[in-house]
Amino acid sequence: MINDDLFLTVLLIFLLSVVAVLSLISVLIINFIKFSKDKKSKVSPYTYVVIVISLLILCSGLPFWLLAAAYDANNELAEKLHKLSVKISVFPSVKSFMTEELGAFYMRNYEGKKAIDAFENSIKIKDNKQSSAMLCLLYSANGERESAVKMCKNANAVQSVAVNYILAGDYKKAEEVINNTIKDRERPSCWDYAIRAYIYRKHGKRDLFEKDYKKAESLCPDSKHLKDLYKNENYYTDFYNNLKKDYKL
């Protein structure tokens, strides 16, 4: 996912690349004309500078070409292309994005530990909500509650913050978080109500559980996960245990 800072960087690279291509074409045309006239045309130092700078500018866009190639490559080659795109990135926002894409590659291949390393490195290069959201999920699955809450907050994933308090057995804090979320939102989502319903059931408040679940069901009538939550009193524990197993954490 491209944020505003990355968009501006990509736009700058694109515009400079256009200038670089036009400069190289101009240099070729001028030198071709000179050579055609006297057959002994020498390349001036200025021309060399233009060529070198233009090539460097074009190279700054190379990570995106490698990324595009990685999407169509087999896993072994794709990993190498992803790593190379990270290595040759010049701009911090681009390097962070390429590292995030490496993490996404590991996620698609269910390599959780490698994904965590990649997303952590992406944030170290430049803080971004996309990597935070992925770390929120992976830390939650791995039982790293403090780190999970921090990343979930950074990603504005308030529901996941509440869920982590649920998983930690702190239902009072979980209820406080989700109540504030429902209060602050103009239109609470089905999962806002579902999470609070889950907490009410843990507190033994069956009537409030049924009331909030019906609200959630009215907003998402076809949600399989919502139906699973209703049937399973340990839905979130089982859900994240399965994630932990799937991503080999």
Number of C-alpha atoms within 10 A of each C-alpha: 11 13 12 9 11 18 14 13 15 19 12 12 18 16 12 17 20 15 15 21 16 13 17 19 13 12 17 14 12 13 17 13 13 15 14 11 10 8 10 9 13 10 12 9 9 8 17 12 11 15 19 13 15 20 15 14 20 18 16 19 20 16 23 17 12 19 21 14 15 22 15 10 14 10 14 9 14 20 17 15 22 25 19 16 26 24 13 16 21 14 14 14 24 27 22 26 27 26 28 29 23 28 28 21 21 21 18 12 13 18 17 26 16 18 27 24 16 24 26 21 18 28 19 11 16 15 15 21 18 19 30 25 21 23 28 28 22 25 25 26 26 20 17 14 19 15 15 26 24 16 25 26 18 18 19 14 17 18 18 23 24 28 26 29 20 21 18 16 12 14 21 13 16 23 21 12 19 24 16 11 18 15 11 10 10 8 9 15 15 20 20 22 24 24 27 27 27 29 24 20 17 16 13 11 13 13 12 17 22 17 14 21 25 17 19 23 18 11 15 16 13 10 12 9 13 20 14 12 18 18 10 13 14 14 16 18 16 12 13 19 16 13 18 20 13 14 20 12 18
